[in-house]
């Protein structure tokens, strides 16, 4: 029983980031504007979310265009970062992502480079905010995500495909 209990606790502390939250400066700036510490989320390792793709089908007023989401897509993989998150960190992430109205929390399974599997929480656009069509992202937002991917040594090929609208609902 103790094993299951600690597994659930550790799952609750893991967040899979795939977009702007990968960019340390963007996250830190957002936190600083609210007078909070940006160290409430800390990167652990890079991971892969299998059979999912990045997509732009949500309009973000604050980003001035499409914002990233994930959708199930067989044969596609998303590279991102696994973060440890404090309880305050979850409140901050929820606020930044507009949970539960614009994005909702979902539990997913990700793998690291050594094929270790982790259950983690990420954010996915809610059904009522999914525009069901490609929403062109602003170049500034794409650059924020690109820099975040680069900070963690991740390829931006899938970001470019999504930004061109190659992946559709």
ABEGO torsion letter per residue (X at the ends): XAAAAAAAAAAAABBBBABAAABAAAAAAAAAAAGBBAAABBBABBBBBBGBBBBBABBBAAAGEBBBBBBBBBGBBBBBBBBBBBAAAAAAAAAAAGOAAABBBBBBBBBBAAGBBBBBBBBBBBAAABAGBBBBBBAAAAAAAAAAAAAAGBBAAAAAAAAAGABBX
